[in-house]
Amino acid sequence: LVYVARAEDDFNLDTPRINTTNSNGTMVEMLSNNVAYKFLVRAQDGLWNTDNNVVVLYATPTDNTPPFLSNMAVEKTQNGDELFVSWTEAEDRSGIAYYLVYVSTSGTFDTPAVNTTDTSATVKGLDSGTTYNVKVEAYDNEGNFDSIEGTGTTSEERSFPCFALAFIFGIIILIVVIPAALFLVYRIGSAKGAEHSRSFDDMKEVTEGRPSEDEADTKEEPPGKKEPEKSADDYKL
């Protein structure tokens, strides 16, 4: 007969915690960690005669068993600077306190990128198109931990042409800041769409050597090219 009580309480000798025929010992379960308990063992024969043993032993159980962590997945997102990390909830008798998520390109994990109680996390501020080593640690309420590692690659950064419009000699020119394959050139007043497309080198040839708008306005027409002035009679129907 095994009797168990908290250190500050009395034994209930009418109700033993365990009744066993094992003469070598038994496992006492479902105790609270870091709590002092006292234990009393007495023998009983087949006629229900019980000895009067009064030797009491004291012990404080502690949790030294780490949690079990599994099924980590690392996925890229649409943003080139992020990785989405998920895992199965860790198993532990004392309960899970928190998870730490680490990322590294060298394989050395120093400072956690995320501290969470959830079973997933988005790690931000990464470099696009880069492969990272990822580690997740699960800590229980007694400070024991388990870890799992994997790798993941961030998405390539997608760049879209950034453009502006310039008006040169009656032509609207599309100026692209981020390099593009071609330029589309539109003439004012045209409803036909782009009249033609030009590469960057072609556009340089179009504009180089031409006078500025002010020069074009002040430039005199060559002799014989100037149109005669029209009188009011010229506009009569």
C-alpha positions in Angstrom: 0.0 0.0 0.0 1.5 3.3 -1.0 0.3 6.5 0.6 1.0 9.9 -0.9 0.4 13.4 0.4 1.7 16.9 0.0 4.5 17.6 2.5 2.4 19.9 4.6 -0.7 17.6 4.6 -1.5 14.4 6.6 -1.8 10.9 5.0 -5.3 9.5 4.5 -4.6 6.0 5.8 -8.0 4.8 4.8 -7.3 5.4 1.1 -3.9 4.4 -0.3 -2.8 6.1 -3.5 -1.6 2.8 -5.0 -2.3 -0.8 -4.2 0.3 -3.1 -5.8 1.8 -6.6 -5.5 5.1 -5.4 -6.9 7.7 -5.9 -4.2 10.4 -3.8 -6.0 8.5 -0.5 -6.3 5.9 1.4 -8.4 5.5 4.5 -10.4 3.5 7.4 -8.8 2.1 9.6 -11.5 -0.1 12.7 -11.9 1.9 14.8 -9.4 2.6 18.5 -9.7 6.1 19.6 -10.7 8.2 21.5 -8.1 5.8 20.5 -5.3 7.2 18.7 -2.2 5.4 15.3 -1.5 5.8 12.7 1.3 5.4 8.9 0.8 4.6 6.1 3.1 4.6 2.4 2.2 3.0 -0.4 4.3 2.7 -4.1 3.6 -0.5 -6.1 3.9 -1.0 -9.9 3.9 -3.8 -12.0 2.5 -5.7 -11.8 5.8 -5.7 -7.9 5.6 -3.2 -7.6 8.3 -1.2 -4.4 7.8 2.2 -3.5 9.4 2.7 -0.2 11.2 5.6 1.2 9.2 6.1 4.9 10.0 9.1 5.7 7.8 8.2 8.6 5.6 10.2 9.7 2.6 10.1 13.2 0.9 10.6 14.1 -2.7 9.9 16.9 -5.1 9.2 15.9 -8.7 10.6 17.9 -11.6 10.0 17.8 -15.3 13.1 17.0 -17.2 11.4 15.6 -20.3 11.5 17.9 -23.4 8.5 18.5 -25.5 8.1 16.7 -28.9 8.1 19.0 -31.9 7.4 17.8 -35.5 6.1 18.6 -39.0 7.7 21.9 -39.7 7.0 23.5 -43.2 8.7 26.5 -44.7 6.9 28.3 -47.6 7.6 31.4 -49.6 5.0 34.2 -49.9 4.2 36.7 -52.7 6.5 39.2 -51.0 10.2 38.6 -51.7 11.2 39.5 -48.1 9.1 36.9 -46.2 8.9 33.2 -45.3 5.9 31.5 -43.7 6.8 28.9 -41.2 4.4 26.4 -39.6 4.6 23.3 -37.4 2.4 20.8 -35.4 1.6 21.8 -31.9 4.3 20.3 -29.6 3.4 17.6 -27.1 4.4 18.0 -23.5 2.8 17.0 -20.2 3.6 20.3 -18.4 2.3 22.4 -21.4 4.0 24.5 -24.0 5.1 28.0 -22.9 6.2 29.5 -26.3 8.0 28.9 -29.6 11.1 30.6 -31.0 11.7 30.9 -34.8 15.3 31.5 -36.1 16.5 32.2 -39.7 20.0 32.2 -40.9 22.0 32.0 -44.2 25.1 30.7 -42.4 23.5 27.9 -40.4 24.3 29.6 -37.1 21.2 30.6 -35.1 21.9 33.4 -32.6 18.9 35.7 -32.1 15.3 34.5 -32.7 13.3 36.3 -35.4 9.9 35.5 -33.8 8.7 34.6 -30.3 5.1 33.3 -30.4 2.6 31.0 -28.8 1.0 30.1 -32.1 2.0 27.2 -34.4 2.9 29.4 -37.3 4.8 32.6 -38.0 5.7 34.9 -40.8 9.4 36.0 -40.8 9.9 39.4 -42.5 12.8 41.6 -43.5 14.6 38.9 -45.5 16.4 39.2 -48.9 14.5 38.1 -52.0 15.5 35.0 -53.9 17.6 33.8 -51.0 17.7 30.3 -49.3 17.5 30.4 -45.5 18.1 27.8 -42.8 15.1 27.9 -40.4 14.9 26.5 -36.9 11.9 26.3 -34.5 12.3 25.7 -30.8 9.4 24.6 -28.5 9.8 25.4 -24.7 7.6 23.8 -22.0 6.7 25.4 -18.7 9.7 23.9 -17.0 12.2 25.3 -19.5 12.8 22.0 -21.4 12.9 22.4 -25.2 12.9 20.5 -28.5 13.9 21.9 -31.9 13.4 21.1 -35.6 15.2 22.5 -38.6 14.6 23.0 -42.3 15.2 25.4 -45.2 13.2 27.7 -47.4 13.8 30.2 -50.3 12.2 33.6 -50.5 10.4 34.7 -53.7 12.2 36.6 -56.4 11.4 40.3 -56.2 9.1 41.4 -59.0 9.8 44.8 -60.6 7.4 46.6 -62.8 8.5 49.4 -65.2 8.0 52.9 -63.7 7.3 55.4 -66.3 6.7 59.1 -67.0 5.4 61.0 -70.0 7.4 63.7 -71.9 6.1 66.0 -74.7 8.7 66.5 -77.4 7.8 68.0 -80.8 4.2 67.1 -80.7 4.9 63.5 -79.6 4.2 61.9 -76.3 7.2 59.9 -75.3 7.0 57.2 -72.6 10.1 57.4 -70.4 10.8 54.3 -68.4 12.8 54.5 -65.2 13.2 50.8 -64.6 14.6 49.2 -67.7 12.0 47.9 -70.1 12.1 46.0 -73.4 10.6 48.8 -75.5 9.0 52.2 -75.5 5.6 53.0 -77.0 5.3 56.4 -78.8 2.0 58.2 -79.2 1.2 61.3 -81.3 -1.2 63.8 -79.8 -4.7 63.7 -81.2 -4.2 60.1 -82.6 -6.8 57.5 -81.6 -5.0 54.7 -83.3 -2.9 53.7 -80.3 0.9 53.5 -80.4 2.2 54.6 -83.8 5.4 52.6 -83.3 7.7 51.2 -80.6 11.4 52.1 -79.9 14.2 50.6 -77.9 16.1 52.8 -75.5 19.0 53.3 -78.0 16.4 54.2 -80.7 14.9 56.8 -78.5 18.3 58.4 -78.0 18.7 58.7 -81.7 15.3 60.2 -82.0 16.0 63.0 -79.5 19.7 63.6 -80.0 20.6 66.4 -82.3 17.1 68.0 -82.3 16.7 71.6 -81.2 14.9 72.4 -78.1 11.3 73.6 -78.2 12.4 77.2 -77.6 14.9 76.9 -80.4 12.2 75.4 -82.7 9.8 78.3 -81.9 12.3 81.0 -82.7 13.9 79.4 -85.7 13.1 81.3 -88.9 11.5 79.7 -91.9 13.8 79.5 -94.9 13.0 81.9 -97.8 10.2 80.8 -100.0 8.7 78.5 -97.4 6.7 81.1 -95.5 3.0 80.9 -96.1 1.3 84.1 -97.2 -0.9 85.8 -94.7 -4.6 85.2 -95.3 -7.2 88.0 -95.5 -10.8 87.8 -94.1 -12.0 87.0 -97.7 -10.1 83.8 -97.7 -12.3 82.4 -94.9 -15.6 83.3 -96.6 -17.7 80.3 -97.8 
